[in-house]
Amino acid sequence: GSTSGDSGGSGSEDSTGDSGAGAAAGGDSAGGTDDGADGTAGGSAGGSTASGDGPPTGSPTDITSYAELSASSTLKGSSQASYYVTNLTDGDSTTCWAEGVSGYGAGQRIRFTFPREVWVANVRIIPGYDKYDYDRGVDRWHANGRVRVARLHFSDGREADFTLYDSNNGLQDMKLAAPKKTTFVEMEIVSVYPADTGTNHDAQDTSVSEMRVEGWAE
């Protein structure tokens, strides 16, 4: 599609294993629990230590910078804005990545690929375009699609679904029940909140402003 213009709390994961549907979480976080760690030994970082064959101990830290970002599609930018996947980690919620296929982008994916195995505990997301266009008087959050159900994929083939609030009140959390050892985390758009305001709200684009991966890396 083409973008419209220039385009707190905690919860439970929707599923364990391959798929499922479940409860939403909201506020500035919408998170959940994964189907568990894979039981293999992992590294440590941020003052944490590995305990036997289980996951590290201690608090997870932001490991986003270790990863290479990629996306299955990206909307072509304009002279006013770009929608590169790197916008997801620029610390500016008024920029975004936008999918570049027809419709609202169901099945499109964002991938964080790590150079080696890491332990992942939480993935954070602003699941829409968190920008108000004062020049045009348009709230880009509502003028573009927002991710409603996100599916996280891991390198062992497991996946977990999370239902996100339709809220631009900061980053929402997709917390795993137990840390997952993996070489990548991939977020797939399963369903969306459709655009509902703005002059071009029928453009059918889905955008994401920011993402973070939290865990442990050696």
Buried (B, 14 or more C-beta within 10 A) or exposed (E): BBBBBBBBBBBBBBBBEEEEEBEBBBBBBBBBBBBBBBEEEBBBBBEBEBEEEBBBEEEBBBBBEBBEBBBBBBBEBEEEBBBBBEBBBEEEBBBBBBBBBEBBBBEBBBBBBBEEBBBBBBBBBBBBBBBBBEEBEBBBBBBBBBBBBBBBBBBEEBBBBBBBBBBBBBBBBBBBBBBBBBBBBBBBBBBBBBBBEBEBBEBBBBBBBBBBBBBBBE
